[in-house]
């Protein structure tokens, strides 16, 4: 290595597999040479002599038990158990978080498209359907979906078999934003079709408002399912989503079955309770039954099973 300049060392990297008896500065040169070749470099170390290379690497990893203070301060990550298998779990966890953030951001873009469309209906000669209370109602569904449902989404089984994303990859690119907006436009089209049907049928403004709110809430839950399933073939169990669905059914039942509350929301107060109960009973029973079965069987929350399997593999 002493006989090679930096360019020659970078060119020779493709044919060198082992570096023996290297000095601290040579370790630094190795990291920098790999970076000049466009590589993302991870460096592990535990001693003072590893400090410069740990600092220069894209991801410096120090040993937490036997590592020196210099190594731990210079590194980006510290392995508390000094087990390299923990790196696999860390990479898997990071990929899961990144993927779930993409799903949550996409859902946020999509879900507000039909809400904006509903608020703009009076500009096109339609009735005023969206009230401040309705915005609060929608946010009671949107916020838990983003902060709880997608956060609890388990990692796909093939997550660690996927190629690493490029260094320049964005959390949410323009193409992903456009796809999310298209999903929202489909939901808006469904809302518009229901409103058109209601106008044709001579529905009152209260009934049109109820149909609009119900269609947006149904589209909201459908978009949660769609974004949960994006990027994989199947759809793993997510108990948080089942609880959200159960909570939505309970909240809507309370609003529709209590006349004073229905009046405050500008909804019909004379709905037949049997129809309301029947409409909400099926999703509530499905969600509650799945959650109860998992609770009685003592099944671990979604996401832990994949982590356990990954630890065994590592």
C-alpha positions in Angstrom: 0.0 0.0 0.0 2.9 2.4 0.7 4.0 2.0 -3.0 0.5 2.9 -4.3 -0.8 6.4 -4.6 -4.5 7.1 -3.9 -5.7 6.6 -7.5 -3.7 3.4 -7.9 -5.1 2.1 -4.6 -8.7 2.9 -5.7 -8.1 1.1 -9.0 -6.7 -2.0 -7.2 -9.6 -2.3 -4.8 -11.5 -4.6 -7.1 -8.9 -7.3 -6.8 -7.9 -7.0 -3.2 -9.8 -9.1 -0.6 -7.6 -9.0 2.6 -5.4 -6.2 4.1 -3.1 -7.4 6.8 -1.0 -5.5 9.4 -2.3 -2.1 8.3 -1.6 1.1 10.1 -4.3 3.6 11.2 -3.7 5.9 8.3 -3.8 2.9 5.9 -7.2 2.0 7.2 -8.3 5.6 6.5 -6.9 5.3 3.0 -8.8 2.1 2.4 -12.1 3.8 3.4 -11.4 6.8 1.3 -10.4 4.7 -1.7 -13.6 2.7 -1.5 -15.6 5.9 -1.3 -13.9 7.3 -4.4 -15.1 4.2 -6.2 -18.7 5.2 -5.3 -19.1 2.6 -2.5 -21.1 3.1 0.7 -18.5 2.1 3.3 -19.2 0.6 6.7 -16.3 0.3 9.1 -16.2 -1.7 12.4 -13.6 -1.2 15.0 -12.9 -1.1 18.7 -9.5 0.5 19.2 -7.9 4.0 19.2 -6.2 3.2 15.9 -9.7 2.6 14.3 -10.8 6.2 15.1 -9.9 8.0 11.9 -11.4 5.3 9.6 -14.5 5.1 11.8 -15.1 8.8 11.5 -14.5 8.8 7.7 -16.7 5.9 6.9 -20.3 6.4 5.8 -21.4 4.2 8.7 -18.9 3.7 11.5 -19.7 0.9 14.0 -17.9 0.6 17.3 -18.0 -2.2 19.9 -19.8 -1.0 23.0 -18.3 -3.5 25.5 -14.7 -3.8 24.6 -14.4 -0.7 22.4 -12.4 2.3 23.6 -13.9 5.7 24.2 -12.2 7.1 21.1 -13.8 4.4 18.9 -17.3 4.9 20.4 -17.1 8.7 20.0 -15.9 8.5 16.4 -18.5 5.9 15.3 -22.0 6.5 14.0 -23.4 3.3 15.7 -22.3 1.4 18.8 -23.1 -2.3 19.2 -23.9 -2.6 22.9 -23.6 -6.4 22.8 -20.5 -6.6 20.5 -22.4 -9.0 18.2 -22.2 -8.5 14.5 -25.5 -10.3 14.1 -27.0 -7.1 15.6 -26.0 -5.3 12.5 -28.4 -7.4 10.5 -31.3 -6.6 12.8 -30.3 -2.9 12.7 -30.3 -2.8 8.9 -33.6 -4.7 8.8 -35.2 -2.3 11.4 -33.9 0.7 9.4 -35.3 -0.6 6.2 -38.7 -1.2 7.8 -38.8 2.3 9.2 -37.9 3.8 5.9 -40.5 1.7 4.0 -43.3 2.5 6.6 -42.4 6.2 6.4 -42.9 6.1 2.6 -46.3 4.5 3.1 -47.4 7.0 5.7 -46.3 10.0 3.6 -48.1 8.6 0.5 -51.2 8.0 2.5 -51.1 11.6 3.8 -50.9 12.9 0.2 -53.7 10.7 -1.0 -56.2 11.0 1.8 -56.4 14.8 1.6 -57.4 14.8 -2.1 -61.1 13.8 -1.5 -61.3 16.0 1.6 -60.2 19.0 -0.5 -62.7 18.0 -3.2 -65.5 17.9 -0.6 -64.6 21.3 0.7 -64.7 22.8 -2.8 -68.1 21.4 -3.7 -69.9 24.8 -3.0 -67.7 26.5 -5.7 -69.4 24.3 -8.3 -72.9 25.0 -7.1 -73.2 22.1 -4.6 -74.3 22.3 -1.0 -71.9 23.0 1.9 -71.1 19.6 3.2 -67.8 19.9 5.1 -68.1 21.5 8.5 -65.3 22.1 11.1 -66.5 19.1 13.1 -66.1 16.9 10.1 -62.5 17.9 9.7 -61.9 17.0 13.3 -63.6 13.6 12.7 -61.4 12.9 9.7 -58.2 13.8 11.6 -59.3 11.4 14.4 -58.8 8.7 11.7 -55.9 10.1 9.8 -53.6 10.8 12.7 -53.8 7.3 14.3 -53.4 5.7 10.9 -50.1 7.6 10.3 -48.6 7.5 13.8 -49.8 4.0 14.9 -50.9 1.8 12.0 -48.0 2.4 9.7 -45.5 2.5 12.5 -46.7 -1.0 13.6 -46.6 -2.4 10.1 -44.3 -5.5 10.0 -41.4 -5.8 7.6 -42.0 -7.9 4.4 -40.4 -11.3 4.4 -38.1 -10.5 1.5 -37.0 -7.1 2.9 -33.4 -8.3 3.5 -33.2 -9.8 0.0 -33.9 -6.5 -1.7 -31.0 -4.5 -3.1 -29.9 -1.5 -1.1 -31.5 1.8 -2.1 -29.2 4.3 -3.9 -27.5 7.0 -1.8 -29.4 9.7 -3.6 -32.8 8.0 -3.0 -35.4 10.3 -1.6 -37.9 9.5 1.1 -40.7 10.5 -1.2 -39.9 11.2 -4.9 -42.1 13.1 -7.4 -43.3 9.8 -9.0 -44.5 8.5 -5.6 -46.3 11.8 -5.0 -48.1 11.5 -8.3 -49.1 7.9 -7.6 -50.5 9.0 -4.2 -52.4 11.8 -5.8 -53.9 9.4 -8.4 -55.1 7.2 -5.6 -56.7 10.2 -3.9 -58.3 11.1 -7.3 -59.9 7.7 -7.5 -61.4 8.2 -4.0 -62.6 11.7 -5.1 -64.2 10.1 -8.1 -66.1 7.7 -5.9 -67.3 10.6 -3.7 -68.4 12.6 -6.8 -70.3 9.6 -8.2 -72.2 9.1 -4.9 -73.1 12.8 -4.7 -74.3 12.8 -8.3 -76.4 9.7 -7.6 -77.9 11.5 -4.5 -78.7 14.6 -6.5 -80.5 12.5 -9.1 -82.4 10.9 -6.3 -83.5 14.1 -4.6 -81.6 13.6 -1.4 -81.6 16.3 1.3 -78.5 18.2 2.2 -78.2 16.3 5.4 -78.4 12.9 3.6 -75.9 14.1 1.0 -73.5 15.2 3.8 -73.9 11.8 5.5 -73.2 10.0 2.2 -70.1 12.2 1.6 -68.7 11.6 5.0 -69.3 7.9 4.9 -67.7 7.6 1.4 -64.6 9.6 2.5 -64.2 7.5 5.7 -64.6 4.3 3.7 -62.1 5.5 1.1 -59.8 6.5 4.0 -59.7 3.0 5.4 -59.4 1.5 1.9 -56.3 3.7 1.3 -54.8 2.5 4.5 -55.1 -1.0 3.3 -53.8 -0.1 -0.2 -50.7 1.6 1.1 -50.1 -1.1 3.7 -50.0 -3.7 0.9 -47.8 -1.6 -1.5 -44.4 -3.1 -2.1 -45.3 -6.7 -1.3 -47.6 -9.5 -2.4 -49.5 -10.4 0.8 -50.9 -8.4 3.7 -49.6 -9.3 7.1 -51.7 -9.0 10.2 -51.6 -5.6 11.9 -53.6 -5.6 15.2 -53.4 -1.8 15.4 -55.3 -1.5 12.1 -58.0 -3.8 13.5 -58.3 -1.6 16.6 -58.5 1.5 14.4 -61.3 -0.1 12.4 -63.1 -1.1 15.6 -62.7 2.5 16.9 -64.1 4.0 13.7 -67.2 1.8 13.8 -67.8 2.7 17.5 -67.3 6.4 16.8 -69.6 6.4 13.8 -72.2 4.4 15.7 -72.2 7.0 18.5 -72.5 9.9 16.1 -75.4 8.3 14.1 -77.3 6.7 16.9 -77.4 9.6 19.3 -79.8 12.2 17.8 -78.2 15.2 19.5 -74.8 14.3 18.3 -76.1 13.6 14.8 -77.7 17.1 14.8 -74.5 18.7 15.9 -72.7 17.1 12.9 -75.4 18.2 10.5 -76.5 14.6 9.8 -80.0 13.1 9.7 -81.3 12.3 13.2 -84.1 10.1 12.1 -82.1 7.2 10.6 -83.3 3.7 11.3 -81.0 2.4 14.1 -81.3 -1.1 12.6 -79.7 0.0 9.3 -77.0 1.9 11.1 -76.2 -1.1 13.4 -76.2 -3.5 10.4 -73.9 -1.3 8.4 -71.3 -1.0 11.2 -71.7 -4.5 12.8 -69.9 -6.4 10.0 -66.6 -4.5 10.0 -66.7 -4.1 13.8 -67.2 -7.9 14.2 -64.5 -8.7 11.8 -62.0 -6.4 13.4 -63.0 -7.3 17.0 -62.9 -11.0 16.3 -59.4 -10.9 14.8 -58.1 -8.8 17.7 -59.8 -11.1 20.3 -58.4 -14.2 18.8 -54.8 -12.8 18.8 -55.3 -11.6 22.4 -56.5 -15.0 23.6 -53.9 -16.9 21.8 -51.1 -14.7 23.2 -49.7 -14.1 19.8 -46.8 -11.6 19.7 -47.6 -8.2 18.1 -46.9 -7.9 14.4 -43.3 -7.2 13.6 -41.8 -9.2 16.5 -42.2 -12.5 14.6 -40.1 -11.2 11.7 -37.5 -9.9 14.1 -37.3 -13.2 15.8 -36.9 -15.1 12.6 -34.3 -12.7 11.4 -32.3 -13.1 14.7 -32.4 -16.9 14.1 -31.2 -16.5 10.6 -28.4 -14.2 11.6 
